[in-house]
Amino acid sequence: MTLSQIQSFFEFRIAVEGCALQKLAQNHSEDMIRELDDILHRAEETANRPEGSVTELAELFFLYQRSICVFAGNEFFPPLFNEFKPIIIQFWENSINTFGPVPNVRLARKYLNDIIRGDDKSAYDRLVRSSKTYVSAYK
């Protein structure tokens, strides 16, 4: 992908996932938190296995992101994520290969902690910062 396409993708991600993170931080149930936490536990196990697959981990991150969008309650967010799944998986694989599997899991865990605390601003700001970090790595 070109740098322009990467930047455009992250603008899309911030618009959709940023809104979803904010909505979920403002309104979530224990079941939602438990399901997101379960996905992250599976991601942590995969990231810490010597034979852990980058593709398997990317799929778990996709599931985590998509679940955030589902739980946020906007009916259009999940189908958008489904439509862009191949591109999202590619970005996660690149992120895992560039920054490492464990740092990506830690970042996802920070989003969940923001949601649990109801800190919608922190979740959104974290997404913006991490997007800038990713884009900077490909300049």
Phi and psi in radians as a Rosetta constraint file:
Dihedral C 1 N 2 CA 2 C 2 CIRCULARHARMONIC -1.384 0.35
Dihedral N 2 CA 2 C 2 N 3 CIRCULARHARMONIC 2.832 0.35
Dihedral C 2 N 3 CA 3 C 3 CIRCULARHARMONIC -1.045 0.35
Dihedral N 3 CA 3 C 3 N 4 CIRCULARHARMONIC -0.682 0.35
Dihedral C 3 N 4 CA 4 C 4 CIRCULARHARMONIC -1.072 0.35
Dihedral N 4 CA 4 C 4 N 5 CIRCULARHARMONIC -0.718 0.35
Dihedral C 4 N 5 CA 5 C 5 CIRCULARHARMONIC -1.172 0.35
Dihedral N 5 CA 5 C 5 N 6 CIRCULARHARMONIC -0.681 0.35
Dihedral C 5 N 6 CA 6 C 6 CIRCULARHARMONIC -1.102 0.35
Dihedral N 6 CA 6 C 6 N 7 CIRCULARHARMONIC -0.795 0.35
Dihedral C 6 N 7 CA 7 C 7 CIRCULARHARMONIC -1.095 0.35
Dihedral N 7 CA 7 C 7 N 8 CIRCULARHARMONIC -0.725 0.35
Dihedral C 7 N 8 CA 8 C 8 CIRCULARHARMONIC -1.093 0.35
Dihedral N 8 CA 8 C 8 N 9 CIRCULARHARMONIC -0.715 0.35
Dihedral C 8 N 9 CA 9 C 9 CIRCULARHARMONIC -1.064 0.35
Dihedral N 9 CA 9 C 9 N 10 CIRCULARHARMONIC -0.760 0.35
Dihedral C 9 N 10 CA 10 C 10 CIRCULARHARMONIC -1.243 0.35
Dihedral N 10 CA 10 C 10 N 11 CIRCULARHARMONIC -0.498 0.35
Dihedral C 10 N 11 CA 11 C 11 CIRCULARHARMONIC -1.108 0.35
Dihedral N 11 CA 11 C 11 N 12 CIRCULARHARMONIC -0.743 0.35
Dihedral C 11 N 12 CA 12 C 12 CIRCULARHARMONIC -1.065 0.35
Dihedral N 12 CA 12 C 12 N 13 CIRCULARHARMONIC -0.814 0.35
Dihedral C 12 N 13 CA 13 C 13 CIRCULARHARMONIC -1.089 0.35
Dihedral N 13 CA 13 C 13 N 14 CIRCULARHARMONIC -0.768 0.35
Dihedral C 13 N 14 CA 14 C 14 CIRCULARHARMONIC -1.109 0.35
Dihedral N 14 CA 14 C 14 N 15 CIRCULARHARMONIC -0.712 0.35
Dihedral C 14 N 15 CA 15 C 15 CIRCULARHARMONIC -1.099 0.35
Dihedral N 15 CA 15 C 15 N 16 CIRCULARHARMONIC -0.843 0.35
Dihedral C 15 N 16 CA 16 C 16 CIRCULARHARMONIC -1.433 0.35
Dihedral N 16 CA 16 C 16 N 17 CIRCULARHARMONIC -1.033 0.35
Dihedral C 16 N 17 CA 17 C 17 CIRCULARHARMONIC -1.203 0.35
Dihedral N 17 CA 17 C 17 N 18 CIRCULARHARMONIC -0.588 0.35
Dihedral C 17 N 18 CA 18 C 18 CIRCULARHARMONIC -1.052 0.35
Dihedral N 18 CA 18 C 18 N 19 CIRCULARHARMONIC -0.779 0.35
Dihedral C 18 N 19 CA 19 C 19 CIRCULARHARMONIC -1.109 0.35
Dihedral N 19 CA 19 C 19 N 20 CIRCULARHARMONIC -0.761 0.35
Dihedral C 19 N 20 CA 20 C 20 CIRCULARHARMONIC -1.092 0.35
Dihedral N 20 CA 20 C 20 N 21 CIRCULARHARMONIC -0.759 0.35
Dihedral C 20 N 21 CA 21 C 21 CIRCULARHARMONIC -1.050 0.35
Dihedral N 21 CA 21 C 21 N 22 CIRCULARHARMONIC -0.767 0.35
Dihedral C 21 N 22 CA 22 C 22 CIRCULARHARMONIC -1.102 0.35
Dihedral N 22 CA 22 C 22 N 23 CIRCULARHARMONIC -0.813 0.35
Dihedral C 22 N 23 CA 23 C 23 CIRCULARHARMONIC -1.095 0.35
Dihedral N 23 CA 23 C 23 N 24 CIRCULARHARMONIC -0.732 0.35
Dihedral C 23 N 24 CA 24 C 24 CIRCULARHARMONIC -1.214 0.35
Dihedral N 24 CA 24 C 24 N 25 CIRCULARHARMONIC -0.653 0.35
Dihedral C 24 N 25 CA 25 C 25 CIRCULARHARMONIC -1.097 0.35
Dihedral N 25 CA 25 C 25 N 26 CIRCULARHARMONIC -0.573 0.35
Dihedral C 25 N 26 CA 26 C 26 CIRCULARHARMONIC -1.392 0.35
Dihedral N 26 CA 26 C 26 N 27 CIRCULARHARMONIC -0.431 0.35
Dihedral C 26 N 27 CA 27 C 27 CIRCULARHARMONIC -2.667 0.35
Dihedral N 27 CA 27 C 27 N 28 CIRCULARHARMONIC 1.798 0.35
Dihedral C 27 N 28 CA 28 C 28 CIRCULARHARMONIC -2.554 0.35
Dihedral N 28 CA 28 C 28 N 29 CIRCULARHARMONIC 2.794 0.35
Dihedral C 28 N 29 CA 29 C 29 CIRCULARHARMONIC -1.946 0.35
Dihedral N 29 CA 29 C 29 N 30 CIRCULARHARMONIC 2.909 0.35
Dihedral C 29 N 30 CA 30 C 30 CIRCULARHARMONIC -1.103 0.35
Dihedral N 30 CA 30 C 30 N 31 CIRCULARHARMONIC -0.621 0.35
Dihedral C 30 N 31 CA 31 C 31 CIRCULARHARMONIC -1.110 0.35
Dihedral N 31 CA 31 C 31 N 32 CIRCULARHARMONIC -0.698 0.35
Dihedral C 31 N 32 CA 32 C 32 CIRCULARHARMONIC -1.106 0.35
Dihedral N 32 CA 32 C 32 N 33 CIRCULARHARMONIC -0.807 0.35
Dihedral C 32 N 33 CA 33 C 33 CIRCULARHARMONIC -1.075 0.35
Dihedral N 33 CA 33 C 33 N 34 CIRCULARHARMONIC -0.764 0.35
Dihedral C 33 N 34 CA 34 C 34 CIRCULARHARMONIC -1.067 0.35
Dihedral N 34 CA 34 C 34 N 35 CIRCULARHARMONIC -0.736 0.35
Dihedral C 34 N 35 CA 35 C 35 CIRCULARHARMONIC -1.158 0.35
Dihedral N 35 CA 35 C 35 N 36 CIRCULARHARMONIC -0.746 0.35
Dihedral C 35 N 36 CA 36 C 36 CIRCULARHARMONIC -1.120 0.35
Dihedral N 36 CA 36 C 36 N 37 CIRCULARHARMONIC -0.704 0.35
Dihedral C 36 N 37 CA 37 C 37 CIRCULARHARMONIC -1.106 0.35
Dihedral N 37 CA 37 C 37 N 38 CIRCULARHARMONIC -0.694 0.35
Dihedral C 37 N 38 CA 38 C 38 CIRCULARHARMONIC -1.078 0.35
Dihedral N 38 CA 38 C 38 N 39 CIRCULARHARMONIC -0.740 0.35
Dihedral C 38 N 39 CA 39 C 39 CIRCULARHARMONIC -1.075 0.35
Dihedral N 39 CA 39 C 39 N 40 CIRCULARHARMONIC -0.747 0.35
Dihedral C 39 N 40 CA 40 C 40 CIRCULARHARMONIC -1.175 0.35
Dihedral N 40 CA 40 C 40 N 41 CIRCULARHARMONIC -0.610 0.35
Dihedral C 40 N 41 CA 41 C 41 CIRCULARHARMONIC -1.080 0.35
Dihedral N 41 CA 41 C 41 N 42 CIRCULARHARMONIC -0.751 0.35
Dihedral C 41 N 42 CA 42 C 42 CIRCULARHARMONIC -1.108 0.35
Dihedral N 42 CA 42 C 42 N 43 CIRCULARHARMONIC -0.675 0.35
Dihedral C 42 N 43 CA 43 C 43 CIRCULARHARMONIC -1.148 0.35
Dihedral N 43 CA 43 C 43 N 44 CIRCULARHARMONIC -0.730 0.35
Dihedral C 43 N 44 CA 44 C 44 CIRCULARHARMONIC -1.084 0.35
Dihedral N 44 CA 44 C 44 N 45 CIRCULARHARMONIC -0.753 0.35
Dihedral C 44 N 45 CA 45 C 45 CIRCULARHARMONIC -1.077 0.35
Dihedral N 45 CA 45 C 45 N 46 CIRCULARHARMONIC -0.754 0.35
Dihedral C 45 N 46 CA 46 C 46 CIRCULARHARMONIC -1.153 0.35
Dihedral N 46 CA 46 C 46 N 47 CIRCULARHARMONIC -0.757 0.35
Dihedral C 46 N 47 CA 47 C 47 CIRCULARHARMONIC -1.133 0.35
Dihedral N 47 CA 47 C 47 N 48 CIRCULARHARMONIC -0.536 0.35
Dihedral C 47 N 48 CA 48 C 48 CIRCULARHARMONIC -1.627 0.35
Dihedral N 48 CA 48 C 48 N 49 CIRCULARHARMONIC -0.099 0.35
Dihedral C 48 N 49 CA 49 C 49 CIRCULARHARMONIC -1.399 0.35
Dihedral N 49 CA 49 C 49 N 50 CIRCULARHARMONIC 2.338 0.35
Dihedral C 49 N 50 CA 50 C 50 CIRCULARHARMONIC -1.002 0.35
Dihedral N 50 CA 50 C 50 N 51 CIRCULARHARMONIC -0.605 0.35
Dihedral C 50 N 51 CA 51 C 51 CIRCULARHARMONIC -1.704 0.35
Dihedral N 51 CA 51 C 51 N 52 CIRCULARHARMONIC 0.291 0.35
Dihedral C 51 N 52 CA 52 C 52 CIRCULARHARMONIC -0.995 0.35
Dihedral N 52 CA 52 C 52 N 53 CIRCULARHARMONIC 2.293 0.35
Dihedral C 52 N 53 CA 53 C 53 CIRCULARHARMONIC -1.495 0.35
Dihedral N 53 CA 53 C 53 N 54 CIRCULARHARMONIC 2.297 0.35
Dihedral C 53 N 54 CA 54 C 54 CIRCULARHARMONIC -1.071 0.35
Dihedral N 54 CA 54 C 54 N 55 CIRCULARHARMONIC -0.725 0.35
Dihedral C 54 N 55 CA 55 C 55 CIRCULARHARMONIC -1.153 0.35
Dihedral N 55 CA 55 C 55 N 56 CIRCULARHARMONIC -0.725 0.35
Dihedral C 55 N 56 CA 56 C 56 CIRCULARHARMONIC -1.079 0.35
Dihedral N 56 CA 56 C 56 N 57 CIRCULARHARMONIC -0.737 0.35
Dihedral C 56 N 57 CA 57 C 57 CIRCULARHARMONIC -1.170 0.35
Dihedral N 57 CA 57 C 57 N 58 CIRCULARHARMONIC -0.725 0.35
Dihedral C 57 N 58 CA 58 C 58 CIRCULARHARMONIC -1.048 0.35
Dihedral N 58 CA 58 C 58 N 59 CIRCULARHARMONIC -0.696 0.35
Dihedral C 58 N 59 CA 59 C 59 CIRCULARHARMONIC -1.103 0.35
Dihedral N 59 CA 59 C 59 N 60 CIRCULARHARMONIC -0.687 0.35
Dihedral C 59 N 60 CA 60 C 60 CIRCULARHARMONIC -1.172 0.35
Dihedral N 60 CA 60 C 60 N 61 CIRCULARHARMONIC -0.691 0.35
Dihedral C 60 N 61 CA 61 C 61 CIRCULARHARMONIC -1.134 0.35
Dihedral N 61 CA 61 C 61 N 62 CIRCULARHARMONIC -0.670 0.35
Dihedral C 61 N 62 CA 62 C 62 CIRCULARHARMONIC -1.070 0.35
Dihedral N 62 CA 62 C 62 N 63 CIRCULARHARMONIC -0.808 0.35
Dihedral C 62 N 63 CA 63 C 63 CIRCULARHARMONIC -1.048 0.35
Dihedral N 63 CA 63 C 63 N 64 CIRCULARHARMONIC -0.718 0.35
Dihedral C 63 N 64 CA 64 C 64 CIRCULARHARMONIC -1.073 0.35
Dihedral N 64 CA 64 C 64 N 65 CIRCULARHARMONIC -0.874 0.35
Dihedral C 64 N 65 CA 65 C 65 CIRCULARHARMONIC -1.072 0.35
Dihedral N 65 CA 65 C 65 N 66 CIRCULARHARMONIC -0.808 0.35
Dihedral C 65 N 66 CA 66 C 66 CIRCULARHARMONIC -1.106 0.35
Dihedral N 66 CA 66 C 66 N 67 CIRCULARHARMONIC -0.682 0.35
Dihedral C 66 N 67 CA 67 C 67 CIRCULARHARMONIC -1.105 0.35
Dihedral N 67 CA 67 C 67 N 68 CIRCULARHARMONIC -0.684 0.35
Dihedral C 67 N 68 CA 68 C 68 CIRCULARHARMONIC -1.018 0.35
Dihedral N 68 CA 68 C 68 N 69 CIRCULARHARMONIC -0.762 0.35
Dihedral C 68 N 69 CA 69 C 69 CIRCULARHARMONIC -1.157 0.35
Dihedral N 69 CA 69 C 69 N 70 CIRCULARHARMONIC -0.699 0.35
Dihedral C 69 N 70 CA 70 C 70 CIRCULARHARMONIC -1.100 0.35
Dihedral N 70 CA 70 C 70 N 71 CIRCULARHARMONIC -0.851 0.35
Dihedral C 70 N 71 CA 71 C 71 CIRCULARHARMONIC -1.177 0.35
Dihedral N 71 CA 71 C 71 N 72 CIRCULARHARMONIC -0.419 0.35
Dihedral C 71 N 72 CA 72 C 72 CIRCULARHARMONIC -1.171 0.35
Dihedral N 72 CA 72 C 72 N 73 CIRCULARHARMONIC -0.398 0.35
Dihedral C 72 N 73 CA 73 C 73 CIRCULARHARMONIC 1.624 0.35
Dihedral N 73 CA 73 C 73 N 74 CIRCULARHARMONIC -0.029 0.35
Dihedral C 73 N 74 CA 74 C 74 CIRCULARHARMONIC -1.455 0.35
Dihedral N 74 CA 74 C 74 N 75 CIRCULARHARMONIC 2.135 0.35
Dihedral C 74 N 75 CA 75 C 75 CIRCULARHARMONIC -1.240 0.35
Dihedral N 75 CA 75 C 75 N 76 CIRCULARHARMONIC -0.280 0.35
Dihedral C 75 N 76 CA 76 C 76 CIRCULARHARMONIC -1.620 0.35
Dihedral N 76 CA 76 C 76 N 77 CIRCULARHARMONIC -0.386 0.35
Dihedral C 76 N 77 CA 77 C 77 CIRCULARHARMONIC -1.089 0.35
Dihedral N 77 CA 77 C 77 N 78 CIRCULARHARMONIC -0.878 0.35
Dihedral C 77 N 78 CA 78 C 78 CIRCULARHARMONIC -1.036 0.35
Dihedral N 78 CA 78 C 78 N 79 CIRCULARHARMONIC -0.773 0.35
Dihedral C 78 N 79 CA 79 C 79 CIRCULARHARMONIC -1.104 0.35
Dihedral N 79 CA 79 C 79 N 80 CIRCULARHARMONIC -0.587 0.35
Dihedral C 79 N 80 CA 80 C 80 CIRCULARHARMONIC -1.088 0.35
Dihedral N 80 CA 80 C 80 N 81 CIRCULARHARMONIC -0.781 0.35
Dihedral C 80 N 81 CA 81 C 81 CIRCULARHARMONIC -1.098 0.35
Dihedral N 81 CA 81 C 81 N 82 CIRCULARHARMONIC -0.722 0.35
Dihedral C 81 N 82 CA 82 C 82 CIRCULARHARMONIC -1.054 0.35
Dihedral N 82 CA 82 C 82 N 83 CIRCULARHARMONIC -0.732 0.35
Dihedral C 82 N 83 CA 83 C 83 CIRCULARHARMONIC -1.080 0.35
Dihedral N 83 CA 83 C 83 N 84 CIRCULARHARMONIC -0.625 0.35
Dihedral C 83 N 84 CA 84 C 84 CIRCULARHARMONIC -1.733 0.35
Dihedral N 84 CA 84 C 84 N 85 CIRCULARHARMONIC 0.222 0.35
Dihedral C 84 N 85 CA 85 C 85 CIRCULARHARMONIC -0.901 0.35
Dihedral N 85 CA 85 C 85 N 86 CIRCULARHARMONIC -0.836 0.35
Dihedral C 85 N 86 CA 86 C 86 CIRCULARHARMONIC -1.035 0.35
Dihedral N 86 CA 86 C 86 N 87 CIRCULARHARMONIC -0.667 0.35
Dihedral C 86 N 87 CA 87 C 87 CIRCULARHARMONIC -1.242 0.35
Dihedral N 87 CA 87 C 87 N 88 CIRCULARHARMONIC -0.736 0.35
Dihedral C 87 N 88 CA 88 C 88 CIRCULARHARMONIC -1.085 0.35
Dihedral N 88 CA 88 C 88 N 89 CIRCULARHARMONIC -0.760 0.35
Dihedral C 88 N 89 CA 89 C 89 CIRCULARHARMONIC -1.059 0.35
Dihedral N 89 CA 89 C 89 N 90 CIRCULARHARMONIC -0.748 0.35
Dihedral C 89 N 90 CA 90 C 90 CIRCULARHARMONIC -1.048 0.35
Dihedral N 90 CA 90 C 90 N 91 CIRCULARHARMONIC -0.762 0.35
Dihedral C 90 N 91 CA 91 C 91 CIRCULARHARMONIC -1.113 0.35
Dihedral N 91 CA 91 C 91 N 92 CIRCULARHARMONIC -0.726 0.35
Dihedral C 91 N 92 CA 92 C 92 CIRCULARHARMONIC -1.134 0.35
Dihedral N 92 CA 92 C 92 N 93 CIRCULARHARMONIC -0.739 0.35
Dihedral C 92 N 93 CA 93 C 93 CIRCULARHARMONIC -1.052 0.35
Dihedral N 93 CA 93 C 93 N 94 CIRCULARHARMONIC -0.744 0.35
Dihedral C 93 N 94 CA 94 C 94 CIRCULARHARMONIC -1.091 0.35
Dihedral N 94 CA 94 C 94 N 95 CIRCULARHARMONIC -0.751 0.35
Dihedral C 94 N 95 CA 95 C 95 CIRCULARHARMONIC -1.121 0.35
Dihedral N 95 CA 95 C 95 N 96 CIRCULARHARMONIC -0.752 0.35
Dihedral C 95 N 96 CA 96 C 96 CIRCULARHARMONIC -1.110 0.35
Dihedral N 96 CA 96 C 96 N 97 CIRCULARHARMONIC -0.755 0.35
Dihedral C 96 N 97 CA 97 C 97 CIRCULARHARMONIC -1.225 0.35
Dihedral N 97 CA 97 C 97 N 98 CIRCULARHARMONIC -0.535 0.35
Dihedral C 97 N 98 CA 98 C 98 CIRCULARHARMONIC -1.455 0.35
Dihedral N 98 CA 98 C 98 N 99 CIRCULARHARMONIC -0.840 0.35
Dihedral C 98 N 99 CA 99 C 99 CIRCULARHARMONIC -1.800 0.35
Dihedral N 99 CA 99 C 99 N 100 CIRCULARHARMONIC -0.232 0.35
Dihedral C 99 N 100 CA 100 C 100 CIRCULARHARMONIC 1.714 0.35
Dihedral N 100 CA 100 C 100 N 101 CIRCULARHARMONIC 2.652 0.35
Dihedral C 100 N 101 CA 101 C 101 CIRCULARHARMONIC -1.177 0.35
Dihedral N 101 CA 101 C 101 N 102 CIRCULARHARMONIC -0.769 0.35
Dihedral C 101 N 102 CA 102 C 102 CIRCULARHARMONIC -1.142 0.35
Dihedral N 102 CA 102 C 102 N 103 CIRCULARHARMONIC -0.787 0.35
Dihedral C 102 N 103 CA 103 C 103 CIRCULARHARMONIC -1.046 0.35
Dihedral N 103 CA 103 C 103 N 104 CIRCULARHARMONIC -0.592 0.35
Dihedral C 103 N 104 CA 104 C 104 CIRCULARHARMONIC -1.165 0.35
Dihedral N 104 CA 104 C 104 N 105 CIRCULARHARMONIC -0.690 0.35
Dihedral C 104 N 105 CA 105 C 105 CIRCULARHARMONIC -1.153 0.35
Dihedral N 105 CA 105 C 105 N 106 CIRCULARHARMONIC -0.730 0.35
Dihedral C 105 N 106 CA 106 C 106 CIRCULARHARMONIC -1.044 0.35
Dihedral N 106 CA 106 C 106 N 107 CIRCULARHARMONIC -0.715 0.35
Dihedral C 106 N 107 CA 107 C 107 CIRCULARHARMONIC -1.107 0.35
Dihedral N 107 CA 107 C 107 N 108 CIRCULARHARMONIC -0.787 0.35
Dihedral C 107 N 108 CA 108 C 108 CIRCULARHARMONIC -1.067 0.35
Dihedral N 108 CA 108 C 108 N 109 CIRCULARHARMONIC -0.660 0.35
Dihedral C 108 N 109 CA 109 C 109 CIRCULARHARMONIC -1.122 0.35
Dihedral N 109 CA 109 C 109 N 110 CIRCULARHARMONIC -0.651 0.35
Dihedral C 109 N 110 CA 110 C 110 CIRCULARHARMONIC -1.115 0.35
Dihedral N 110 CA 110 C 110 N 111 CIRCULARHARMONIC -0.677 0.35
Dihedral C 110 N 111 CA 111 C 111 CIRCULARHARMONIC -1.057 0.35
Dihedral N 111 CA 111 C 111 N 112 CIRCULARHARMONIC -0.772 0.35
Dihedral C 111 N 112 CA 112 C 112 CIRCULARHARMONIC -1.104 0.35
Dihedral N 112 CA 112 C 112 N 113 CIRCULARHARMONIC -0.700 0.35
Dihedral C 112 N 113 CA 113 C 113 CIRCULARHARMONIC -1.108 0.35
Dihedral N 113 CA 113 C 113 N 114 CIRCULARHARMONIC -0.667 0.35
Dihedral C 113 N 114 CA 114 C 114 CIRCULARHARMONIC -1.067 0.35
Dihedral N 114 CA 114 C 114 N 115 CIRCULARHARMONIC -0.765 0.35
Dihedral C 114 N 115 CA 115 C 115 CIRCULARHARMONIC -1.080 0.35
Dihedral N 115 CA 115 C 115 N 116 CIRCULARHARMONIC -0.828 0.35
Dihedral C 115 N 116 CA 116 C 116 CIRCULARHARMONIC -1.024 0.35
Dihedral N 116 CA 116 C 116 N 117 CIRCULARHARMONIC -0.734 0.35
Dihedral C 116 N 117 CA 117 C 117 CIRCULARHARMONIC -1.296 0.35
Dihedral N 117 CA 117 C 117 N 118 CIRCULARHARMONIC -0.205 0.35
Dihedral C 117 N 118 CA 118 C 118 CIRCULARHARMONIC 1.307 0.35
Dihedral N 118 CA 118 C 118 N 119 CIRCULARHARMONIC 0.394 0.35
Dihedral C 118 N 119 CA 119 C 119 CIRCULARHARMONIC -1.628 0.35
Dihedral N 119 CA 119 C 119 N 120 CIRCULARHARMONIC 1.384 0.35
Dihedral C 119 N 120 CA 120 C 120 CIRCULARHARMONIC -1.128 0.35
Dihedral N 120 CA 120 C 120 N 121 CIRCULARHARMONIC -0.599 0.35
Dihedral C 120 N 121 CA 121 C 121 CIRCULARHARMONIC -1.166 0.35
Dihedral N 121 CA 121 C 121 N 122 CIRCULARHARMONIC -0.781 0.35
Dihedral C 121 N 122 CA 122 C 122 CIRCULARHARMONIC -1.092 0.35
Dihedral N 122 CA 122 C 122 N 123 CIRCULARHARMONIC -0.741 0.35
Dihedral C 122 N 123 CA 123 C 123 CIRCULARHARMONIC -1.066 0.35
Dihedral N 123 CA 123 C 123 N 124 CIRCULARHARMONIC -0.810 0.35
Dihedral C 123 N 124 CA 124 C 124 CIRCULARHARMONIC -1.129 0.35
Dihedral N 124 CA 124 C 124 N 125 CIRCULARHARMONIC -0.841 0.35
Dihedral C 124 N 125 CA 125 C 125 CIRCULARHARMONIC -1.071 0.35
Dihedral N 125 CA 125 C 125 N 126 CIRCULARHARMONIC -0.662 0.35
Dihedral C 125 N 126 CA 126 C 126 CIRCULARHARMONIC -1.098 0.35
Dihedral N 126 CA 126 C 126 N 127 CIRCULARHARMONIC -0.706 0.35
Dihedral C 126 N 127 CA 127 C 127 CIRCULARHARMONIC -1.109 0.35
Dihedral N 127 CA 127 C 127 N 128 CIRCULARHARMONIC -0.765 0.35
Dihedral C 127 N 128 CA 128 C 128 CIRCULARHARMONIC -1.080 0.35
Dihedral N 128 CA 128 C 128 N 129 CIRCULARHARMONIC -0.815 0.35
Dihedral C 128 N 129 CA 129 C 129 CIRCULARHARMONIC -1.100 0.35
Dihedral N 129 CA 129 C 129 N 130 CIRCULARHARMONIC -0.769 0.35
Dihedral C 129 N 130 CA 130 C 130 CIRCULARHARMONIC -1.186 0.35
Dihedral N 130 CA 130 C 130 N 131 CIRCULARHARMONIC -0.571 0.35
Dihedral C 130 N 131 CA 131 C 131 CIRCULARHARMONIC -1.140 0.35
Dihedral N 131 CA 131 C 131 N 132 CIRCULARHARMONIC -0.751 0.35
Dihedral C 131 N 132 CA 132 C 132 CIRCULARHARMONIC -1.107 0.35
Dihedral N 132 CA 132 C 132 N 133 CIRCULARHARMONIC -0.679 0.35
Dihedral C 132 N 133 CA 133 C 133 CIRCULARHARMONIC -1.090 0.35
Dihedral N 133 CA 133 C 133 N 134 CIRCULARHARMONIC -0.775 0.35
Dihedral C 133 N 134 CA 134 C 134 CIRCULARHARMONIC -1.086 0.35
Dihedral N 134 CA 134 C 134 N 135 CIRCULARHARMONIC -0.857 0.35
Dihedral C 134 N 135 CA 135 C 135 CIRCULARHARMONIC -1.074 0.35
Dihedral N 135 CA 135 C 135 N 136 CIRCULARHARMONIC -0.721 0.35
Dihedral C 135 N 136 CA 136 C 136 CIRCULARHARMONIC -1.077 0.35
Dihedral N 136 CA 136 C 136 N 137 CIRCULARHARMONIC -0.574 0.35
Dihedral C 136 N 137 CA 137 C 137 CIRCULARHARMONIC -1.186 0.35
Dihedral N 137 CA 137 C 137 N 138 CIRCULARHARMONIC -0.347 0.35
Dihedral C 137 N 138 CA 138 C 138 CIRCULARHARMONIC -1.887 0.35
Dihedral N 138 CA 138 C 138 N 139 CIRCULARHARMONIC 0.172 0.35
